[in-house]
């Protein structure tokens, strides 16, 4: 069986790695740029993919540049919208590798309940890697980074609405749903470890007319303006959070 490589080439040894996610940051990886000069992949061709958001595109470009530094041909990065679509591109042989998150692997690709996930970072990685091996997909050593979903609102709006935590957001929705309007992308709105799981865990149910489904790239400007939603989906590494002081 051909083993497809999931994740990104680590700059240290060009080993394909999986990025931690979901429950916390996976550990591992490391090394220095100098080791690339000792690797000769001249004549080899790789197709690198990524999802559509900033972190994924940056990491995908790192993979492309690391490969090209060894003499390999990596071509242009293929950017694909949605975890399911990029996974399908991998299994169909349209790409050879991309960064993926252990939390996404457990819930979206292997269809396990979020609450059944192993609690430790390494334990979750080990479980995902072992199960996906049977699917012909290799998760190599995890990278020491973490990304996760988060909910953001504009600076000042948090004080106005009395919301600094998810528990306070849930309380706001329960007493005044119109003020809890949410903008988010389709994947977050349908994942068990996204919006449905959040509503269940915190005991609120925002009416459908209070949720606006948008392209992920459009959510930041909606958070900033507050015209259609007071809150929006972001990720913990989203540069817009720091740039806008959300």
C-alpha positions as CSV (number, residue, x, y, z in Angstrom):
1,X,0.0,0.0,0.0
2,X,1.3,3.4,-0.9
3,X,1.8,5.5,2.2
4,X,0.8,9.1,1.7
5,X,2.5,11.7,3.8
6,X,0.3,14.0,5.9
7,X,1.6,17.3,7.3
8,X,4.6,19.4,6.6
9,X,8.3,18.9,6.0
10,X,10.2,19.9,9.1
11,X,13.1,22.2,8.4
12,X,15.4,20.2,10.5
13,X,15.5,16.9,8.7
14,X,12.7,17.1,6.1
15,X,10.7,14.6,8.0
16,X,7.0,15.0,7.4
17,X,5.3,16.0,10.6
18,X,1.8,16.5,12.1
19,X,0.9,19.7,13.8
20,X,-0.8,19.4,17.2
21,X,-4.3,20.7,17.6
22,X,-7.7,20.3,19.3
23,X,-6.8,19.5,22.9
24,X,-3.4,21.1,23.0
25,X,0.0,21.6,21.5
26,X,1.9,18.5,20.4
27,X,5.6,18.5,21.2
28,X,8.6,17.4,19.2
29,X,10.5,18.5,16.1
30,X,13.3,20.9,16.2
31,X,16.6,21.2,14.5
32,X,18.4,23.8,12.3
33,X,18.3,25.1,8.8
34,X,21.9,24.0,8.2
35,X,20.9,20.3,7.9
36,X,19.0,21.0,4.6
37,X,22.3,21.4,2.8
38,X,23.2,17.8,3.6
39,X,20.1,16.5,1.9
40,X,19.9,16.0,-1.9
41,X,16.4,15.4,-3.3
42,X,17.2,16.5,-6.8
43,X,14.8,15.0,-9.3
44,X,12.1,14.3,-6.7
45,X,8.7,16.0,-7.1
46,X,6.2,16.7,-4.4
47,X,2.8,18.3,-4.4
48,X,2.2,20.3,-1.2
49,X,-1.3,21.3,-0.1
50,X,-2.8,23.4,2.6
51,X,-6.2,24.6,3.9
52,X,-7.3,28.1,3.1
53,X,-6.4,30.1,6.3
54,X,-3.3,32.1,7.0
55,X,-1.5,29.6,9.3
56,X,-2.0,26.8,6.8
57,X,-0.8,28.8,3.9
58,X,2.4,30.0,5.8
59,X,3.2,26.4,6.9
60,X,2.6,25.1,3.4
61,X,5.0,27.7,2.0
62,X,7.6,26.6,4.6
63,X,7.2,23.1,3.3
64,X,7.6,24.1,-0.3
65,X,10.7,26.2,0.4
66,X,12.3,23.4,2.6
67,X,11.8,20.9,-0.3
68,X,13.2,23.3,-2.9
69,X,16.2,24.0,-0.7
70,X,17.1,20.3,-1.1
71,X,16.8,20.4,-4.9
72,X,13.3,18.8,-5.0
73,X,10.6,20.3,-7.1
74,X,7.5,21.3,-5.0
75,X,5.6,23.5,-7.5
76,X,3.0,26.0,-6.4
77,X,1.2,25.4,-3.1
78,X,-2.3,24.1,-3.6
79,X,-4.7,25.9,-1.3
80,X,-8.0,24.0,-0.6
81,X,-11.0,25.1,1.3
82,X,-12.0,22.9,4.2
83,X,-10.5,20.0,6.1
84,X,-12.6,17.3,4.4
85,X,-11.6,18.6,0.9
86,X,-7.9,18.7,1.6
87,X,-8.0,15.3,3.1
88,X,-9.8,14.0,0.0
89,X,-7.1,15.6,-2.2
90,X,-4.5,13.6,-0.2
91,X,-6.2,10.3,-0.3
92,X,-7.0,10.8,-4.0
93,X,-3.3,11.4,-4.8
94,X,-3.8,15.0,-5.9
95,X,-1.4,16.2,-3.2
96,X,1.4,14.3,-1.3
97,X,1.4,16.1,2.0
98,X,-0.2,18.9,4.1
99,X,-0.3,20.1,7.6
100,X,-3.0,18.5,9.7
101,X,-4.1,18.8,13.3
102,X,-4.5,15.8,15.7
103,X,-7.8,17.1,16.9
104,X,-9.1,17.4,13.4
105,X,-7.8,14.0,12.6
106,X,-9.6,12.5,15.6
107,X,-13.0,14.2,15.1
108,X,-13.4,15.0,11.4
109,X,-11.4,12.3,9.6
110,X,-11.8,9.4,12.0
111,X,-15.3,10.5,13.2
112,X,-14.8,10.0,16.9
113,X,-16.6,11.9,19.5
114,X,-14.5,14.8,20.8
115,X,-15.0,13.8,24.4
116,X,-13.5,10.4,23.7
117,X,-10.1,11.8,22.6
118,X,-7.1,10.9,24.7
119,X,-6.3,13.8,27.0
120,X,-2.6,14.1,26.6
121,X,-1.0,15.7,23.5
122,X,1.3,12.8,22.8
123,X,-1.4,10.2,23.6
124,X,-3.8,11.9,21.1
125,X,-1.1,12.0,18.4
126,X,-0.2,8.3,19.0
127,X,-3.8,7.3,18.7
128,X,-4.4,9.3,15.5
129,X,-1.2,8.1,13.9
130,X,-1.8,4.5,14.7
131,X,-5.4,4.5,13.4
132,X,-4.6,6.4,10.2
133,X,-1.7,4.0,9.4
134,X,-4.5,1.6,8.4
135,X,-5.7,4.1,5.9
136,X,-2.3,4.4,4.2
137,X,-1.6,7.8,5.7
138,X,1.6,8.5,7.7
139,X,1.7,11.0,10.5
140,X,5.4,11.6,11.3
141,X,6.9,13.4,14.3
142,X,4.6,16.1,15.6
143,X,5.6,19.8,15.6
144,X,5.8,21.9,18.8
145,X,2.9,24.2,17.9
146,X,-0.8,24.4,18.7
147,X,-3.8,26.0,17.1
148,X,-7.4,25.8,18.2
149,X,-10.8,27.5,17.6
150,X,-11.7,30.6,19.6
151,X,-14.4,33.2,19.7
152,X,-13.5,36.9,19.3
153,X,-15.2,40.3,19.7
154,X,-14.0,43.8,19.2
155,X,-12.1,45.7,22.0
156,X,-14.7,47.7,24.0
157,X,-17.6,45.6,22.8
158,X,-16.6,43.0,25.4
159,X,-17.0,45.5,28.2
160,X,-20.2,46.9,26.7
161,X,-21.8,43.4,26.5
162,X,-20.1,42.0,29.7
163,X,-18.5,39.2,27.9
164,X,-14.9,38.1,28.5
165,X,-15.3,34.3,28.7
166,X,-17.3,31.6,27.0
167,X,-19.5,31.2,30.1
168,X,-20.4,34.9,29.9
169,X,-21.1,34.6,26.2
170,X,-23.5,31.7,26.9
171,X,-25.2,33.8,29.6
172,X,-25.6,36.7,27.1
173,X,-27.2,34.4,24.5
174,X,-29.6,33.0,27.0
175,X,-30.8,36.4,28.2
176,X,-30.5,38.4,24.9
177,X,-29.9,36.2,21.8
178,X,-29.8,39.2,19.5
179,X,-26.7,40.5,21.2
180,X,-24.9,37.2,20.8
181,X,-25.0,37.2,17.0
182,X,-22.2,35.0,15.6
183,X,-20.3,34.9,12.3
184,X,-18.5,31.7,11.4
185,X,-17.5,29.5,8.5
186,X,-19.2,26.3,7.5
187,X,-16.7,23.9,8.9
188,X,-16.8,25.4,12.4
189,X,-20.6,25.5,12.3
190,X,-20.9,21.8,11.6
191,X,-18.0,20.1,13.5
192,X,-18.8,18.4,16.8
193,X,-15.8,20.1,18.3
194,X,-16.9,23.4,16.8
195,X,-20.2,25.3,17.3
196,X,-22.5,22.4,18.1
197,X,-20.2,21.1,20.8
198,X,-19.8,24.6,22.2
199,X,-23.5,25.1,22.5
200,X,-23.9,21.8,24.2
201,X,-21.0,22.2,26.6
202,X,-22.0,25.7,27.7
203,X,-25.8,25.2,27.7
204,X,-27.0,27.7,25.2
205,X,-28.8,27.5,21.8
206,X,-28.5,30.6,19.6
207,X,-31.4,30.7,17.1
208,X,-30.5,30.1,13.5
209,X,-31.2,33.7,12.5
210,X,-28.5,34.7,15.0
211,X,-25.8,32.8,13.1
212,X,-24.3,34.1,9.8
213,X,-22.3,31.6,7.7
214,X,-19.5,33.3,5.8
215,X,-16.3,32.5,4.1
216,X,-13.6,32.3,6.8
217,X,-11.7,35.2,5.3
218,X,-14.7,37.5,5.7
219,X,-15.2,36.9,9.4
220,X,-12.6,39.4,10.7
221,X,-14.1,42.4,8.9
222,X,-17.5,41.4,10.3
223,X,-16.1,41.2,13.9
224,X,-14.5,44.6,13.4
225,X,-17.6,46.3,12.1
226,X,-20.2,44.6,14.3
227,X,-22.8,45.2,11.5
228,X,-23.9,41.6,11.2
229,X,-22.4,40.0,14.3
230,X,-20.9,41.0,17.6
231,X,-18.8,37.8,17.8
232,X,-16.9,35.7,15.3
233,X,-14.9,32.5,14.8
234,X,-11.2,32.9,14.8
235,X,-8.2,30.6,15.5
236,X,-5.7,31.1,18.3
237,X,-3.0,31.9,15.8
238,X,-5.1,34.2,13.7
239,X,-3.0,37.4,13.1
240,X,-6.2,39.4,13.0
241,X,-6.7,38.9,16.7
242,X,-3.5,40.7,17.6
243,X,-3.7,43.2,14.8
244,X,-7.1,44.4,15.9
245,X,-6.5,44.0,19.7
246,X,-9.5,41.7,20.0
